[in-house]
Amino acid sequence: MSTSTRVLVTGATGTVGRHLVPLLRRRGAPVRAFVRDRAKAIDALGPDVDLAVGDLDDRASLDAAVAGVDQVFLASANHPRQVAWETTAIDAAADAGVRRVVKLSARGAAIGSPVAFGDAHGRVEEYLRGRGVAHVVLRPGFYLTNLLGAADGVRHGVLALPAAGARIAMIDPRDVAQVAAAVLTGSGHDGRTYDLTGPEAVTGDDVARELSTLLGHRIDFVAVPDEAALARLAADGVPGWFATATVAVFGQLRRGVQSEARDVVRAVTGREPRSVADFLADHASAFPVADDALAATTRR
């Protein structure tokens, strides 16, 4: 496939999109970034990226964004309106004659999933299949960037997550972007659904050991009960629906739904996915050390 095909990237400043846009540009693919905030997009992506400013709730802005586009990378935030947003984007793409949609989904996506995020993705996937446009579905597992949300506890020597006994094949969003770039600039992927994982499944204790080695002081994994996790999220101002779905994700993880690593990243991109150690080393500055953690280490 020629890399001259124009790609519209929705969610262009998001967890995956911010990495995908520069990857596509380095491959020579013309890119248009669909964003809500021009200033934020310029800060994240640079001043010379083609921007389409709009909103997934605004069909007119989507119609303008897909004009002259050959492919769409479809991603949006988890939100009660996610299904409406993404199906509207699919309609705009299909009606404009876009040749292919690459949908960023999630591992375990299925209508009726006990996790609201998974149910939403499942509904969008079904709608995409029904529109008849060529498509590829990417289903990444638990993002390693989610660990950054535990940074405050790590500062004090504790990695606290509701993940007792869970083995999780966590993936770096940069590897998801690598797969997306390969799909969008390659061929032979249409109709495929790719489950994306890191190189191996790890436990909370494994992550704590990696953090201990990286930071030079002891980090202990603490399994948080669901009720306590919900209370902490509420105290942090997280909306109730999002908090409930997030804790439900960890419930599924404890049941082993993401305990199997897949070789898809290497097969599609030709390179091994990043490990937990790789990711943590690249984000060491996110885990500053508190004085009380150092003091506790000396007492152990």
ABEGO torsion letter per residue (X at the ends): XBAABBBBBBGAABAAAAAAAAAAAAAGBBBBBBBABAAAAAAAAEAABBBBBBBAABAAAAAAAABGBABBBBBBBBBAAAAAAAAAAAAAAAAAGBABBBBBBBBGBBBGBABAAAAAAAAAAAAAAAAGBBBBBBBBBBBAAAAAAAAAAAAAGBBBBBABGBBBBBBBAAAAAAAAAAAAABBGABGBBBBBBBABBBBAAAAAAAAAAAAGBBBBBBBBBAAAAAAAAAAAGBBAAAAAAAAAAAAAAAAGAAABBBAAAAAAAGBBBBBAAAAAAAAAAABBBBAAAAAAAAAX
